[in-house]
Amino acid sequence: MSVQGKSKHRPNKASAPQSANKSANKSAKQSAKQSAKKSAKKSAKKSRPKSKLSKARSRTAGSSRAATHFPKRHEVLFKPERKAYVRRVQSKEAVEACVFCAALASGPSFESLLVYRNEHAMVVLNKFPYNNGHVLILPTRHVGDLLQLTEAESHAIQALLTKSVAALKDMYTPSGFNIGINLGAAAGAGIPQHLHWHVVPRWSGDTNFFPLIGGTKVVVETLELTYQRLLPYFSA
């Protein structure tokens, strides 16, 4: 066997350290990639906006901390004798903001929609009628509690309800009437501070697809014409 033949099968001692270095470099690169991914995730979490729940928790924690310091930072002055004054102011503001009281103060006219008034009750045309001839019967006094009506006010309201039905029957010959009151905001009263009874003429078939589907009520007569037609019935 020749010397050249033996050298072909002799192991290369220098290749072993090179392969070890390659594997070490490979593992170092992998660990570097993993650490970079972890740091990227942490930074993304920090920069991510807080959720509504976490914001609410932080606000609650802040308010609870502030509440514990309240007695030290605030003083309370109890003045129960001012309660009557506050009630008087609130009552005055409620009357001034009431559209029915404003109409009463203006007097009968189309602008105020006040058709008729006497000492204890009045008739007002509804600004947003469900049907032609939709009127409201009210006490002239600003009162929102049915049980606070006087006997004279109750009689005057009932008399105007009867007179309104008679007038509207003669004007429109309706098939029927809806007459009633929504007592309190929870019952649907738009202005619960001032009692008002609705008188609505009804006809067979007046509830059609327009109010049911389109949410729109068609009223074929203008408010001004209705007002002018009502006046003669209450001026006599």
PAZAPA-4460 file (N, C-alpha, C; in steps of 0.05 Angstrom, whole numbers, plus 32768, in hexadecimal, padded with zeros to 4 digits):
% residues 236
    n_x    n_y    n_z   ca_x   ca_y   ca_z    c_x    c_y    c_z   seq   type   mol
   8011   7FE8   8000   8000   8000   8000   8012   8019   8000     1      M     A
   800B   802C   7FF0   801C   8044   7FED   8015   8058   8003     2      S     A
   8027   806B   8006   8023   8080   801A   800C   8092   8012     3      V     A
   8009   8096   7FF9   7FF3   80A7   7FEF   7FD8   809B   7FF5     4      Q     A
   7FD6   8081   7FF3   7FBD   8073   7FF8   7FB5   8075   8015     5      G     A
   7FC9   8074   8028   7FC2   8077   8044   7FB9   8093   804B     6      K     A
   7FC5   80A6   803E   7FBD   80C2   8044   7FA0   80C8   803C     7      S     A
   7F95   80BA   8029   7F79   80BF   8021   7F66   80B9   8037     8      K     A
   7F6C   80A4   8047   7F59   809B   805C   7F60   80A7   8077     9      H     A
   7F74   80B9   8079   7F7C   80C4   8093   7F67   80DA   809B    10      R     A
   7F5C   80DA   80B4   7F48   80EE   80BC   7F55   8109   80BE    11      P     A
   7F45   811E   80B7   7F4E   813A   80B7   7F48   8145   80D3    12      N     A
   7F5E   8149   80E2   7F5B   8152   80FE   7F51   8170   8100    13      K     A
   7F56   817F   80EB   7F4F   819C   80EC   7F31   81A1   80E8    14      A     A
   7F23   818D   80DC   7F06   8190   80D6   7EF5   818F   80EF    15      S     A
   7EFD   8182   8104   7EED   817E   811D   7EE9   8199   812B    16      A     A
   7EFD   81A9   812F   7EF8   81C3   813C   7EE7   81D5   812B    17      P     A
   7EE9   81D4   8111   7ED9   81E5   8100   7EBB   81DE   8102    18      Q     A
   7EB4   81C5   8102   7E98   81BD   8106   7E8D   81C5   8121    19      S     A
   7E9E   81C4   8135   7E96   81CC   8150   7E90   81EA   8151    20      A     A
   7EA1   81F9   8143   7E9D   8216   8142   7E83   821D   8133    21      N     A
   7E7D   820E   811D   7E65   8213   810E   7E4C   820E   811F    22      K     A
   7E4B   81F8   812E   7E34   81F2   813F   7E31   8206   8155    23      S     A
   7E48   8210   8160   7E47   8224   8175   7E3B   823E   816A    24      A     A
   7E44   8245   8152   7E3A   825E   8145   7E1C   825C   8140    25      N     A
   7E14   8244   8137   7DF8   8240   8131   7DE6   8243   8149    26      K     A
   7DEF   8236   8160   7DDF   8238   8179   7DDF   8255   8183    27      S     A
   7DF5   8263   817F   7DF6   827F   8189   7DE3   8290   8179    28      A     A
   7DE1   828B   815E   7DCF   829A   814E   7DB2   8295   8156    29      K     A
   7DAB   827B   815C   7D90   8274   8164   7D89   8281   817E    30      Q     A
   7D9B   8280   8192   7D95   828C   81AB   7D92   82AA   81A9    31      S     A
   7DA2   82B6   8197   7D9F   82D3   8192   7D84   82DA   8186    32      A     A
   7D7B   82CA   8173   7D61   82CE   8167   7D4A   82CC   817C    33      K     A
   7D4C   82B7   818D   7D38   82B3   81A2   7D37   82CB   81B5    34      Q     A
   7D4F   82D4   81BD   7D4F   82EB   81D0   7D44   8304   81C2    35      S     A
   7D4A   8307   81A8   7D3F   831E   819A   7D20   831D   8198    36      A     A
   7D16   8305   8194   7CF9   8302   8193   7CEC   8309   81AD    37      K     A
   7CF8   82FF   81C3   7CEE   8305   81DE   7CEE   8323   81E4    38      K     A
   7D04   8330   81DD   7D05   834D   81E3   7CF1   835C   81D2    39      S     A
   7CEC   8353   81B9   7CD8   8360   81A7   7CBC   835D   81B3    40      A     A
   7CB6   8345   81BE   7C9C   8340   81CA   7C98   8352   81E2    41      K     A
   7CAD   8355   81F3   7CAA   8366   820A   7CA6   8383   8203    42      K     A
   7CB4   838D   81EF   7CB1   83A9   81E7   7C95   83AD   81DB    43      S     A
   7C8B   8399   81CC   7C70   839B   81C0   7C5B   839D   81D6    44      A     A
   7C5E   838D   81EB   7C4B   838E   8201   7C4B   83A9   820F    45      K     A
   7C63   83B5   8212   7C65   83CF   821F   7C58   83E5   820E    46      K     A
   7C5C   83E3   81F4   7C52   83F8   81E2   7C34   83F4   81DC    47      S     A
   7C29   83DC   81E1   7C0D   83D7   81DB   7BFB   83E8   81ED    48      R     A
   7BE5   83F5   81E1   7BD3   8405   81F2   7BC4   83F4   8206    49      P     A
   7BBE   8401   821C   7BAF   83F2   8231   7B93   83EC   8229    50      K     A
   7B89   83D6   8231   7B6D   83CF   822B   7B5A   83DF   823D    51      S     A
   7B41   83DE   8236   7B2D   83ED   8246   7B2C   83E2   8262    52      K     A
   7B2F   83C8   8265   7B2E   83BC   8280   7B45   83C5   8291    53      L     A
   7B5E   83C6   8285   7B75   83CF   8295   7B73   83EC   829C    54      S     A
   7B68   83FD   8289   7B63   8419   828E   7B50   841D   82A5    55      K     A
   7B3A   840D   82A4   7B26   840F   82B9   7B31   8408   82D4    56      A     A
   7B42   83F3   82D4   7B4F   83EA   82ED   7B61   8400   82F8    57      R     A
   7B70   840D   82E7   7B82   8422   82F0   7B73   843A   82FA    58      S     A
   7B5C   8440   82ED   7B4B   8457   82F6   7B3F   8450   8311    59      R     A
   7B35   8437   8314   7B29   842F   832E   7B3E   8430   8344    60      T     A
   7B56   8427   833E   7B6B   8428   8353   7B71   8445   835A    61      A     A
   7B72   8456   8346   7B78   8472   834C   7B62   8480   835C    62      G     A
   7B48   8479   8355   7B32   8486   8364   7B31   847B   8380    63      S     A
   7B37   8461   8384   7B37   8457   839F   7B4D   8463   83B0    64      S     A
   7B64   8468   83A3   7B7A   8476   83B2   7B72   8492   83BA    65      R     A
   7B64   84A0   83A6   7B5B   84BB   83AC   7B46   84BC   83C2    66      A     A
   7B34   84A7   83C1   7B1F   84A6   83D5   7B2A   84A3   83F2    67      A     A
   7B40   8495   83F4   7B4B   8491   840F   7B56   84AB   841A    68      T     A
   7B5E   84BE   8408   7B69   84D8   8411   7B53   84ED   8413    69      H     A
   7B3A   84E7   840D   7B26   84FC   840B   7B22   850C   8425    70      F     A
   7B1F   84FE   843C   7B1B   850E   8455   7B32   8522   845B    71      P     A
   7B4A   851B   8452   7B61   852C   8458   7B62   8544   8446    72      K     A
   7B57   8542   842D   7B5A   8557   8419   7B41   8568   8416    73      R     A
   7B2A   8560   8421   7B11   856F   841D   7B03   8573   8438    74      H     A
   7AF6   858A   843A   7AE5   858F   8451   7AC8   8591   8448    75      E     A
   7AB6   8588   8457   7A99   8588   8451   7A8B   859B   8464    76      V     A
   7A7A   85AD   8458   7A6A   85BF   8467   7A4D   85B8   8464    77      L     A
   7A41   85AF   8479   7A25   85A6   8478   7A13   85BF   847D    78      F     A
   7A00   85C4   846A   79EE   85DB   846C   79D2   85D2   8465    79      K     A
   79C4   85C3   8476   79AA   85B8   846E   7995   85CE   846A    80      P     A
   7999   85E6   8475   7985   85FB   8472   7984   8606   8455    81      E     A
   7999   85FF   8444   7999   8608   8428   7988   85F6   8416    82      R     A
   797E   85E0   8421   796E   85CE   8411   7955   85DB   8406    83      K     A
   7947   85EA   8417   792F   85F8   840D   7935   860B   83F7    84      A     A
   794B   861A   83F9   7953   862D   83E4   7959   861E   83CA    85      Y     A
   7967   8608   83CB   796E   85F9   83B3   7955   85EF   83A6    86      V     A
   7942   85E6   83B6   7929   85DC   83AB   7919   85F2   839D    87      R     A
   7919   860A   83A8   790B   8620   839B   7918   8627   8381    88      R     A
   7932   8627   8380   7941   862D   8367   793B   8618   8352    89      V     A
   793C   85FF   8359   7937   85E9   8346   791A   85EA   833C    90      Q     A
   7907   85F1   834D   78EB   85F3   8345   78E7   860A   8331    91      S     A
   78F5   8621   8337   78F3   8638   8325   78FF   8632   830A    92      K     A
   7916   8624   8309   7923   861C   82F0   7911   8609   82E0    93      E     A
   7904   85F6   82EE   78F3   85E3   82E0   78DB   85F1   82D3    94      A     A
   78CF   8604   82E0   78B9   8613   82D5   78C2   8623   82BD    95      V     A
   78D9   8631   82BF   78E3   8641   82AA   78EA   8630   8291    96      E     A
   78F2   8617   8295   78F9   8606   827E   78E2   85F7   8273    97      A     A
   78CA   85F8   827F   78B3   85E9   8276   78A6   85F7   825E    98      C     A
   78A3   85E8   8248   7897   85F3   8230   787A   85F9   8234    99      V     A
   786C   85EA   8245   784F   85EF   824A   784C   8609   8259   100      F     A
   785C   860D   826D   785B   8626   827D   7863   863E   826B   101      C     A
   7875   8639   8259   787D   864F   8246   7866   8656   8234   102      A     A
   7857   8642   822A   7840   8646   8219   782A   8655   8228   103      A     A
   7827   864E   8241   7813   865B   8252   781A   8679   8256   104      L     A
   7833   867E   825B   783C   869A   825E   783A   86AA   8245   105      A     A
   783D   869E   822E   783B   86AC   8214   781E   86B2   820D   106      S     A
   780B   86A1   8216   77EF   86A6   820F   77E7   8696   81F6   107      G     A
   77CD   8694   81F1   77C4   8685   81DA   77CD   8691   81C0   108      P     A
   77DA   8681   81B0   77E4   8688   8195   77EE   866F   8187   109      S     A
   77F1   8671   816C   77FB   865A   815E   7819   8655   8165   110      F     A
   7828   866B   816B   7844   8668   8172   7847   8658   818C   111      E     A
   7836   865D   819F   7838   864E   81B9   7829   8634   81B8   112      S     A
   7817   8630   81A4   7806   8619   81A0   77F1   8616   81B7   113      L     A
   77EE   862B   81C7   77DA   862B   81DC   77BF   8633   81D0   114      L     A
   77AC   8620   81D0   7792   8624   81C4   777F   8633   81D7   115      V     A
   777F   862A   81F0   776C   8634   8204   7777   8631   8220   116      Y     A
   776F   8643   8232   7777   8641   824E   7761   864D   825F   117      R     A
   775D   8641   8277   774D   864E   828C   775D   864F   82A5   118      N     A
   7750   8651   82BB   775E   8655   82D4   776F   863C   82DC   119      E     A
   7765   8624   82D6   7771   860C   82E0   777C   85F9   82CB   120      H     A
   7774   85FC   82B2   777C   85E9   829D   777F   85F7   8282   121      A     A
   778C   85E9   8270   7791   85F5   8255   7793   85DF   8240   122      M     A
   7790   85E7   8227   7791   85D5   8210   77A8   85DF   81FE   123      V     A
   77BB   85CC   81F8   77D2   85D3   81E7   77D3   85BF   81D0   124      V     A
   77D9   85C9   81B9   77DD   85B8   81A1   77F8   85AA   81A3   125      L     A
   77F8   8590   819E   7811   8581   819F   7823   8589   8187   126      N     A
   783B   8591   818D   784E   859A   8178   7856   8583   8165   127      K     A
   7856   856A   8170   785D   8553   8160   7846   853F   8161   128      F     A
   7831   8544   8152   7818   8534   8155   781B   8518   814A   129      P     A
   780D   8506   8157   780B   84EA   814C   77F7   84EA   8135   130      Y     A
   77E1   84F9   8139   77CC   84FB   8124   77C2   8518   8123   131      N     A
   77B3   851E   810F   77A6   8539   810E   7795   853D   8127   132      N     A
   7797   8555   8132   7786   855C   8149   7791   8552   8164   133      G     A
   77AA   854A   8165   77B7   8540   817E   77BB   8558   8191   134      H     A
   77AB   8559   81A7   77AD   856F   81BA   77B5   8564   81D5   135      V     A
   77BE   8577   81E6   77C6   8571   8202   77B5   8581   8215   136      L     A
   77AC   8575   822A   779D   8582   823F   77AF   8583   8258   137      I     A
   77B2   859B   8264   77C5   859D   827A   77BA   85AF   8290   138      L     A
   77C4   85AC   82A9   77BE   85C0   82BD   77CF   85D9   82B8   139      P     A
   77C4   85F0   82BE   77D4   8608   82BA   77EB   860A   82CE   140      T     A
   77E8   85FD   82E5   77FD   85FC   82F9   7812   85E8   82F1   141      R     A
   782C   85EF   82F6   7842   85DD   82F1   7843   85C7   8306   142      H     A
   7839   85B0   82FF   7837   859A   8313   783B   8580   8303   143      V     A
   784B   856D   830E   7850   8554   8301   7845   853C   8310   144      G     A
   7838   8540   8327   782D   852A   8337   780F   852B   8335   145      D     A
   7803   8516   832C   77E6   8514   8329   77D8   8518   8344   146      L     A
   77E4   850E   8359   77D8   850F   8373   77D8   852B   837F   147      L     A
   77E7   853D   8373   77E8   8558   837D   77D4   856B   8370   148      Q     A
   77C5   8561   835D   77B0   8571   8350   779A   8578   8364   149      L     A
   7790   8590   8362   7779   8598   8373   7760   858E   8366   150      T     A
   774A   858F   8375   7730   8586   836A   7728   8598   8353   151      E     A
   772D   85B2   8356   7726   85C5   8341   7736   85BF   8327   152      A     A
   774F   85B9   832A   7760   85B3   8313   7757   8599   8305   153      E     A
   7750   8585   8315   7747   856B   8309   772D   856F   82F9   154      S     A
   771A   857F   8304   7701   8584   82F7   7706   8594   82DD   155      H     A
   7718   85A8   82DE   771D   85B8   82C6   772A   85A8   82B0   156      A     A
   773C   8596   82B7   7749   8585   82A4   7735   8572   8297   157      I     A
   7724   8566   82A7   770F   8554   829D   76FC   8562   828A   158      Q     A
   76F5   857B   8291   76E3   858A   8280   76F0   8590   8265   159      A     A
   770A   8597   8265   7717   859D   824B   771C   8583   823B   160      L     A
   7720   856D   8248   7722   8553   8239   7708   854E   822A   161      L     A
   76F1   8552   8238   76D7   854D   822B   76D2   8561   8214   162      T     A
   76D9   857A   8219   76D5   858F   8204   76E7   858A   81EC   163      K     A
   7700   8580   81F1   7712   857B   81DB   7709   8564   81CA   164      S     A
   76FF   854F   81D7   76F4   8538   81C8   76DC   8540   81B6   165      V     A
   76CB   8551   81C2   76B3   855A   81B2   76BC   856B   819A   166      A     A
   76D0   857C   819E   76DA   858D   8188   76E7   857C   8172   167      A     A
   76F8   8569   817A   7706   8559   8167   76F3   8546   8158   168      L     A
   76DE   853C   8166   76CA   852C   8158   76BC   853B   8142   169      K     A
   76B5   8554   8148   76A8   8565   8135   76BA   856D   811E   170      D     A
   76D4   8570   8123   76E7   8579   810F   76EF   8562   80FC   171      M     A
   76F4   854A   8107   7701   8535   80F8   76F0   851B   80F5   172      Y     A
   76DA   8519   8105   76CA   8500   8106   76DC   84E7   8107   173      T     A
   76EE   84E5   811B   7700   84CE   811D   76F1   84B4   8125   174      P     A
   76FE   849E   8121   76F2   8484   8129   76F5   847F   8147   175      S     A
   7708   848D   8154   770C   8489   8171   7720   849D   817B   176      G     A
   7728   849A   8195   773B   84AC   81A1   774E   849B   81B3   177      F     A
   7766   84A5   81B5   7778   849D   81CB   777A   84B4   81DE   178      N     A
   7772   84AF   81F7   7773   84C4   820C   7782   84B9   8224   179      I     A
   7797   84C7   822C   77A6   84BC   8243   77BE   84CE   824B   180      G     A
   77CB   84C5   8260   77E2   84D4   826B   77F9   84C1   8271   181      I     A
   7811   84CA   826B   7829   84BB   8272   7833   84C8   828C   182      N     A
   7830   84BA   82A2   7836   84C5   82BC   7853   84BE   82C4   183      L     A
   7865   84D0   82C1   7881   84CC   82C7   7892   84C5   82AF   184      G     A
   78AC   84CB   82B1   78BF   84C7   829B   78C1   84A9   8294   185      A     A
   78C0   8498   82A8   78C2   847B   82A3   78AA   8470   8293   186      A     A
   7893   847F   8295   787B   8477   8286   787A   8483   826A   187      A     A
   788E   8493   8263   788F   849E   8248   7888   84BC   8246   188      G     A
   7885   84C9   825D   787F   84E6   825C   7897   84F6   8252   189      A     A
   7893   8506   823E   78A9   8517   8233   78AF   852E   8246   190      G     A
   789B   8539   8253   789E   854F   8266   7890   8546   8280   191      I     A
   789D   8536   8290   788F   852A   82A7   788A   853E   82BD   192      P     A
   7897   8556   82BD   7893   8569   82D2   7878   8578   82D0   193      Q     A
   786B   8576   82B9   7851   8584   82B5   783D   8570   82A9   194      H     A
   7829   8569   82B9   7815   8556   82B0   7808   855F   8296   195      L     A
   7804   854B   8284   77F5   8551   826B   77E8   8538   8260   196      H     A
   77CF   853B   8259   77BF   8525   824E   77BF   8528   822F   197      W     A
   77C2   8511   8222   77C1   8510   8204   77A5   8509   81FB   198      H     A
   779C   8518   81E7   7783   8511   81D9   778A   850E   81BC   199      V     A
   7788   84F5   81B2   7791   84EF   8196   7779   84E2   8187   200      V     A
   776F   84F0   8172   775B   84E3   8161   7767   84CC   8152   201      P     A
   7757   84B7   814E   7761   849F   8140   774D   8497   812A   202      R     A
   7758   848C   8115   7749   8481   80FE   7751   8465   80F9   203      W     A
   773F   8455   80EF   7746   8439   80E7   775B   843A   80D1   204      S     A
   7771   842C   80D5   7786   842B   80C1   779A   8441   80C2   205      G     A
   7799   8452   80D7   77AC   8468   80D9   77C8   845F   80E1   206      D     A
   77CA   8446   80EA   77E5   843B   80F0   77ED   8429   80D8   207      T     A
   77FD   8434   80C6   7804   8426   80AD   7823   8421   80AD   208      N     A
   782D   841A   8096   784A   8413   8094   785C   842B   809A   209      F     A
   7853   8443   8097   7864   845B   809A   786F   845D   80B7   210      F     A
   785D   845E   80CB   7867   8460   80E6   7874   8446   80F0   211      P     A
   786A   842F   80E5   7874   8415   80EF   7890   840F   80E4   212      L     A
   7894   8414   80CB   78AE   840D   80BE   78C0   8425   80BA   213      I     A
   78B4   843B   80B0   78C4   8453   80AA   78C9   8465   80C2   214      G     A
   78BA   8460   80D9   78BD   8471   80F1   78B4   848D   80EC   215      G     A
   78A1   8492   80D9   7898   84AC   80D2   7879   84AC   80D1   216      T     A
   786D   84C0   80DE   7850   84C3   80DE   7848   84D9   80CA   217      K     A
   7836   84D2   80B8   782C   84E6   80A5   7813   84F3   80B1   218      V     A
   7815   850E   80B4   77FE   851E   80BE   77F6   8530   80A7   219      V     A
   77DD   852E   809E   77D5   853B   8085   77CC   8558   8089   220      V     A
   77CB   8561   80A2   77C2   857D   80A8   77D8   858B   80B7   221      E     A
   77DD   85A4   80B0   77F2   85B4   80BD   77E9   85BC   80D9   222      T     A
   77FC   85C1   80EB   77F6   85CA   8106   77E7   85E4   8106   223      L     A
   77EE   85F6   80F4   77E1   8610   80F3   77C3   860D   80EC   224      E     A
   77BD   85FC   80D9   77A2   85F8   80D1   7792   85EB   80E8   225      L     A
   779E   85D7   80F5   7790   85CA   810C   778B   85DF   8122   226      T     A
   779E   85F0   8127   779B   8605   813C   7784   8617   8135   227      Y     A
   7783   8620   811C   776E   8633   8114   7752   8625   8115   228      Q     A
   7751   860C   810F   7737   85FD   810F   772E   85F9   812C   229      R     A
   7741   85F6   813F   7739   85F0   815B   772F   8609   8169   230      L     A
   773A   8620   8162   7734   8639   8171   7716   863E   8175   231      L     A
   7706   863C   8161   76E9   8643   8165   76DB   8632   817A   232      P     A
   76E4   8619   817E   76D8   8607   8191   76DE   8610   81AE   233      Y     A
   76F3   861E   81B3   76FB   8626   81CE   76F7   8644   81D3   234      F     A
   76F0   8653   81BE   76EC   8670   81C2   76D0   8676   81CB   235      S     A
   76BE   8664   81C8   76A2   8669   81CF   769E   8668   81ED   236      A     A
***
